[in-house]
């Protein structure tokens, strides 16, 4: 239920994920790509379809099992890992990394970003998405824009109310973390609903036109 509501849902499937994929460098034939925070494997499946050699990691054993089932027989490798701890992967072992709506669950980005930089080969890339720092203030948000603060948001998926807690931080803090880990920013995308997405999910997405919701960064290993 969670996978279908996310993969084919308006916010991930219709808004964030297309922007992430648009910034992934192509072609991917034979490229070794790590999907960090792989969830149930939708991004891994897309990367495999594009010809990449995929490794997926997630903190949830159930998500890793689902991703493994989803990509069974296609050569993907999956294991459980907490991004708050150093990744158990060999240095210089990946050409690219994707990380979709994952890092903003962590207060400190130092360890994951350094792990990603170590795991990438020279000239490697990373595409990651997060909550937009310029997004509208949430009801649980008490500080100002320049505060790094744990906030929460609540929505409904398939009739189930879900509350997620994540960290908001100013753009300057994000860029500083990237730079200290050894990355330079190559591209930034601020996804807006497409015409097709608005036709499919008018009730969910019409109110997001002109509103910053997600931000996607393409980083290069310096």
C-alpha positions as semicolon CSV with decimal commas, in nm:
position;residue;x (nm);y (nm);z (nm)
1;X;0,000;0,000;0,000
2;X;0,277;0,245;0,096
3;X;0,475;0,173;-0,217
4;X;0,184;0,216;-0,455
5;X;0,066;0,536;-0,286
6;X;0,418;0,678;-0,307
7;X;0,536;0,558;-0,648
8;X;0,213;0,650;-0,824
9;X;0,121;0,935;-0,591
10;X;0,111;1,305;-0,674
11;X;0,395;1,434;-0,457
12;X;0,666;1,171;-0,511
13;X;0,560;1,016;-0,841
14;X;0,420;1,331;-1,000
15;X;0,639;1,610;-0,861
16;X;0,967;1,512;-0,692
17;X;1,078;1,199;-0,872
18;X;1,064;1,337;-1,229
19;X;1,287;1,625;-1,120
20;X;1,538;1,388;-0,962
21;X;1,554;1,171;-1,273
22;X;1,593;1,472;-1,500
23;X;1,919;1,562;-1,321
24;X;2,070;1,211;-1,328
25;X;2,351;1,216;-1,588
26;X;2,300;0,984;-1,883
27;X;2,377;0,743;-2,036
28;X;2,388;0,504;-1,740
29;X;2,493;0,186;-1,922
30;X;2,732;0,002;-1,692
31;X;2,748;0,285;-1,437
32;X;2,769;0,177;-1,072
33;X;2,500;0,373;-0,888
34;X;2,411;0,375;-0,520
35;X;2,051;0,458;-0,426
36;X;2,075;0,580;-0,067
37;X;1,744;0,559;0,115
38;X;1,606;0,332;-0,156
39;X;1,270;0,269;0,010
40;X;1,071;0,007;-0,177
41;X;1,296;0,025;-0,484
42;X;1,120;0,247;-0,739
43;X;1,434;0,447;-0,813
44;X;1,645;0,130;-0,821
45;X;1,407;-0,018;-1,076
46;X;1,435;0,294;-1,292
47;X;1,815;0,290;-1,271
48;X;1,825;-0,078;-1,368
49;X;1,599;-0,006;-1,665
50;X;1,851;0,259;-1,773
51;X;2,136;0,004;-1,766
52;X;2,300;0,093;-1,434
53;X;2,452;-0,153;-1,189
54;X;2,252;-0,071;-0,877
55;X;2,312;-0,096;-0,505
56;X;2,023;0,006;-0,279
57;X;2,045;0,078;0,093
58;X;1,778;0,175;0,344
59;X;1,746;0,185;0,722
60;X;1,425;-0,021;0,707
61;X;1,469;-0,399;0,666
62;X;1,115;-0,427;0,529
63;X;1,184;-0,165;0,263
64;X;1,505;-0,342;0,165
65;X;1,317;-0,670;0,134
66;X;1,054;-0,503;-0,085
67;X;1,319;-0,340;-0,305
68;X;1,499;-0,674;-0,343
69;X;1,173;-0,846;-0,444
70;X;1,086;-0,567;-0,683
71;X;1,421;-0,592;-0,863
72;X;1,469;-0,967;-0,826
73;X;1,679;-1,132;-1,094
74;X;1,806;-0,806;-1,240
75;X;2,143;-0,786;-1,068
76;X;2,067;-0,527;-0,801
77;X;2,232;-0,553;-0,460
78;X;2,046;-0,444;-0,146
79;X;2,132;-0,416;0,220
80;X;2,025;-0,241;0,540
81;X;2,228;0,065;0,641
82;X;2,175;0,367;0,863
83;X;2,297;0,679;0,682
84;X;2,373;0,837;1,019
85;X;2,665;0,590;1,036
86;X;2,955;0,552;0,788
87;X;2,845;0,345;0,489
88;X;3,001;-0,004;0,468
89;X;3,109;0,033;0,105
90;X;3,449;0,046;-0,061
91;X;3,597;0,388;-0,139
92;X;3,582;0,499;-0,503
93;X;3,334;0,224;-0,586
94;X;3,045;0,421;-0,742
95;X;3,003;0,647;-1,043
96;X;2,690;0,810;-0,905
97;X;2,452;0,831;-0,611
98;X;2,083;0,913;-0,587
99;X;1,926;1,009;-0,257
100;X;1,557;1,094;-0,270
101;X;1,391;1,277;0,023
102;X;1,613;1,106;0,279
103;X;1,881;1,336;0,420
104;X;1,632;1,582;0,567
105;X;1,543;1,315;0,825
106;X;1,892;1,361;0,974
107;X;1,997;1,650;1,197
108;X;2,363;1,617;1,101
109;X;2,455;1,567;0,735
110;X;2,830;1,541;0,801
111;X;2,859;1,161;0,815
112;X;2,637;1,073;0,516
113;X;2,786;1,339;0,290
114;X;3,141;1,234;0,374
115;X;3,043;0,869;0,319
116;X;2,899;0,960;-0,022
117;X;3,210;1,157;-0,120
118;X;3,433;0,866;-0,018
119;X;3,221;0,613;-0,207
120;X;3,230;0,810;-0,533
121;X;3,502;0,778;-0,790
122;X;3,681;1,096;-0,904
123;X;3,438;1,304;-1,107
124;X;3,141;1,118;-0,961
125;X;2,799;1,276;-0,921
126;X;2,518;1,274;-0,669
127;X;2,155;1,378;-0,716
128;X;1,961;1,436;-0,396
129;X;1,628;1,590;-0,309
130;X;1,499;1,743;0,012
131;X;1,228;1,961;0,156
132;X;1,266;2,310;0,009
133;X;1,416;2,557;0,258
134;X;1,191;2,831;0,117
135;X;0,874;2,625;0,160
136;X;0,575;2,766;0,348
137;X;0,607;2,753;0,726
138;X;0,451;2,443;0,882
139;X;0,219;2,456;1,185
140;X;0,487;2,285;1,396
141;X;0,758;2,531;1,292
142;X;0,840;2,783;1,565
143;X;1,177;2,923;1,459
144;X;1,267;3,144;1,168
145;X;1,419;3,071;0,832
146;X;1,776;3,071;0,962
147;X;1,706;2,812;1,232
148;X;1,777;2,443;1,185
149;X;1,465;2,291;1,334
150;X;1,284;1,958;1,360
151;X;0,936;2,003;1,210
152;X;0,654;1,769;1,116
153;X;0,392;1,746;0,846
154;X;0,078;1,532;0,826
155;X;-0,102;1,402;0,521
156;X;-0,317;1,107;0,413
157;X;-0,207;0,812;0,197
158;X;-0,468;0,559;0,088
159;X;-0,692;0,671;0,371
160;X;-0,417;0,641;0,635
161;X;-0,301;0,955;0,816
162;X;0,078;0,982;0,817
163;X;0,297;1,222;1,017
164;X;0,660;1,264;0,918
165;X;0,927;1,447;1,116
166;X;1,218;1,608;0,933
167;X;1,472;1,887;0,967
168;X;1,448;2,223;0,799
169;X;1,766;2,426;0,757
170;X;1,858;2,739;0,562
171;X;2,008;2,712;0,216
172;X;2,340;2,851;0,338
173;X;2,374;2,562;0,584
174;X;2,297;2,309;0,310
175;X;2,559;2,452;0,070
176;X;2,818;2,473;0,349
177;X;2,762;2,104;0,432
178;X;2,805;2,011;0,065
179;X;3,127;2,210;0,035
180;X;3,280;2,074;0,356
181;X;3,217;1,718;0,236
182;X;3,400;1,783;-0,090
183;X;3,116;1,855;-0,332
184;X;3,042;2,140;-0,569
185;X;2,687;2,222;-0,680
186;X;2,641;2,162;-1,053
187;X;2,264;2,204;-1,096
188;X;1,958;2,287;-0,887
189;X;1,595;2,208;-0,974
190;X;1,281;2,336;-0,802
191;X;1,005;2,110;-0,935
192;X;0,666;2,243;-1,027
193;X;0,362;2,034;-1,128
194;X;0,357;1,955;-1,498
195;X;0,044;1,997;-1,708
196;X;0,002;1,619;-1,713
197;X;0,042;1,595;-1,334
198;X;-0,211;1,873;-1,278
199;X;-0,462;1,695;-1,502
200;X;-0,411;1,370;-1,311
201;X;-0,406;1,514;-0,955
202;X;-0,580;1,853;-0,969
203;X;-0,696;1,850;-0,607
204;X;-0,355;1,761;-0,466
205;X;-0,125;1,968;-0,689
206;X;-0,313;2,280;-0,799
207;X;-0,229;2,456;-0,475
208;X;0,143;2,393;-0,527
209;X;0,176;2,594;-0,848
210;X;0,420;2,875;-0,772
211;X;0,499;2,728;-0,428
212;X;0,844;2,583;-0,341
213;X;0,800;2,232;-0,206
214;X;1,101;2,016;-0,298
215;X;1,451;2,107;-0,410
216;X;1,685;1,881;-0,608
217;X;2,064;1,925;-0,619
218;X;2,313;1,771;-0,858
219;X;2,654;1,763;-0,692
220;X;2,994;1,673;-0,833
221;X;3,282;1,531;-0,633
222;X;3,541;1,807;-0,625
